[in-house]
């Protein structure tokens, strides 16, 4: 029997590979979570970001209550991703903007649930000062299939970015920045991490807008 492929471009084997990978990632990251604060140092360029992150704690409530302000900040500008035309980028490409980086996959149910909200947030707030960067982490898919998926769920304002060959996933694993999907990281205009949300959130809610509004001057 040939391997059955879903209408959204992810084969059973591909899905199984990602599930197993993320399961191992969760186990590894859980250990790192316990030790990451020991001896961790925020680099000089992110010291102001770390101070600003503390001020965001009061906005981590309600629909964005899962947002965790950074206790140690790091510069994520060197993280590699690819645009819909296959061009290599880094998060430093978005310098000058506060960026909400979301990691998602078509097989991830909470990712599907929150994607329209991310799209509405980008429609309302996207511009010179802020952008939602949603990075697809499907294994055996294509830009065309993922664009079709975004169109299917009505996400028309998000640009397509991807992590082919799990290169970015490897970077995130080594830095213990991701524990599962969806994961969303808020970074400032210098590329330093302000905080992280592990799981889905209502990113178009009043609580989310309040968090973003507070993060803009913090950058």
Helices and strands as residue ranges (DSSP letters): H 12-35, G 44-46, H 47-55, G 57-59, G 62-64, E 67-69, E 80-83, E 88-90, G 91-94, E 98-104, H 109-125, E 130-136, H 143-152, E 161-162, G 164-166, H 167-174, E 183-187, E 193-198, H 206-218
